[in-house]
Amino acid sequence: ATLFGMYVAPRARGRGVGEALVHAVLDEARRLGKSEVVLAVTSANAAAEALYARCGFERTGAVHDHPRRPDLSEIEMARRL
């Protein structure tokens, strides 16, 4: 399964909303019988990478060019279920 396009409004950050969203995705992936959830986080978004790491995601080692920003990259992370 792929987690794609998650966003938490600034006024809701730091309140556990992001973790709740990630856990809802993980629960749904389990319900659907998936064995892994994969995502890509932008290299400049340390806060998002930290959130995903708190939720059990780890870097896979794959890094891709950002589709619109040549100064950034997309870091792949995955979590086994």
BALUM-982809 format. One record per residue: residue in three letters; x negated, y negated, z negated of N, C-alpha, C, O in turn. Coordinates in steps of 0.05 Angstrom, whole numbers, plus 5000, padded with zeros to 4 digits. Layout:
N
ALAXYZXYZXYZXYZ...
This chain:
81
ALA498350235000500050005000498249755000495949774991THR499349535009497849285011499349074996501749025000LEU497948934978498948694965498048454983495648424987PHE500048304993499348095012500947835005503347845001GLY499547615003500847355002502047274976504147144975MET500847354954501947274928501146984921498946904926TYR503046844909502546564901504046504876506446574873VAL502746374857504046274832503745974831501545874833ALA505945834829505945544828504145444804504145574783PRO502745224808501045124787502345104760501045164739ARG504845014759506144974733506745234718507245234694ALA506645464733507145724721504645874715504746094703ARG502345774723499845914718499145914689499745734674GLY497746134681496846154653499046254634498746244610ARG501246344646503546444630504146734634506146834624GLY502346874648502747164653504447224677505047454682VAL505247024692506847064716505347234737506447414748GLY502847164742501247314762500947604754501247774771GLU500347654729500047934720502748084723502748314731ALA504847954716507548074719508148144748509148364754LEU507447964766507848024795506148254804507148434818VAL503648254796501848474805502948744794502948944808HIS503748744768504748994757507349084770507749324772ALA508948894779511348964793510649104820511949294828VAL508648994833507749114859506649404853507249584868LEU505049424832503849694826506149894819506050124828ASP508049804804510349974797511850064822512650294825GLU512349874840513749944865512150134882513150324894ALA509550094884507750264899507850554888507950744903ARG507750574861508050834849510650964856510851204862ARG512850804854515550914859515651014888517051214893LEU514250894906514250974934512251204939511951294962GLY510851294919508951514922506251444933504751614942LYS505551184932502951094942500751174922501351194898SER498351214931496151284914494151054909492451074892GLU494450834924492650614922493950364932495650364950VAL493150134920494049874929491449724936489549714921VAL491449604960489149454970490049164975492349104982LEU488148974971488648694976486148564985483948674983ALA486448314995484048155001484347884987486547764987VAL482247794974482247544960480147364973477947454979THR480847114976478946914988476546874970476846854945SER474246864981471746834966471646594948470246594928ALA473146384954473146144937475146154915475345954899ASN476646364912478846384892478046564869479046784867ALA476246464853475246624830477446694810477446904798ALA479346514807481546554788483246794797484046964781ALA483846804823485447034833483847294831484947494823GLU481247284837479647524835479647624806479747864801ALA479447444787479447514758482147634750482247824735LEU484347524761486947634755487147924765488048104750TYR486347964790486448234801484648434785485348664781ALA482348334777480548504761481848574735481548804726ARG483148384722484548444696486748654701487448804682CYS487748664725489948864731488749124742490349294751GLY486149164740484949414747483849434776482949654783PHE483949224791482849224818479849204817478749064799GLU478449334836475549314838474849254867476249334885ARG472649104870471649054897470949324911469849504898THR471649344936471049584951468349564965467249774973GLY467249324967464749284982465249175010463449075023ALA467749185019468449075046468948775043470448685026VAL467748625061468048335063468548265092467148365110HIS470548105097471348035125471347735128471647585108ASP470947635152471147355158473947255152475947395157HIS474147025141476746895137477946825164476446735181PRO480546875169481646835196481646545205481746485229ARG481646345186481846065194479645895184479345665192ARG478045995165475945835152473245975154472746165140PRO471545885172468946015176467145995151465246145149ASP467745805134466145775109466945965087465645975066LEU469046115091470146305070470146585081469946635105SER470346775063470747055070473047175054473947055034GLU473847405062475947555049474647795036473447965050ILE474947815010473748034994475948244989477948184978GLU475448494998477348704994477048814966474848864956MET479348864953479548984927481649204928483549184944ALA481349414911483249634911483649734883481949694865ARG485949854879486649974853487950244858489950264872ARG486750454847487950724849490350734830490350604809LEU492350884838494750914821494851184808496751244794
